[in-house]
């Protein structure tokens, strides 16, 4: 992955990722050309907008602090103008809230450019 400003990372295959503070991990979307599904991206690395919504299912995970989350995790959000609008069906503490898109954490990885 490579840095795309402070908030986003890019990956091979036309992917862009943002760091989700609700899930404590990165979420990736394919933008531009390529197989579906694809999201539109406004091209603004500091105040990105992606469409449609981002829906993530994770059957099991270990967060960056080593905490194990055996239950299914769901995150559903819109990213608009540099803010994450978490929908009420998200299964974390930020459900129903809108927060600024955080900078990509240096200790999370994928930080090189």
Number of C-alpha atoms within 10 A of each C-alpha: 16 15 18 19 13 15 19 27 24 19 15 9 12 15 17 23 22 23 20 18 17 17 20 14 17 18 18 17 21 21 19 14 10 10 10 9 9 17 19 13 19 13 10 13 17 16 16 19 21 20 15 14 16 17 15 15 12 13 11 12 16 12 13 12 8 8 9 11 13 11 10 11 16 16 22 19 23 18 23 19 16 18 17 25 20 25 18 14 13 20 17 15 11 18 17 14 12 16 14 14 22 17 14 24 15 10 8 14 11 18 16 10 10
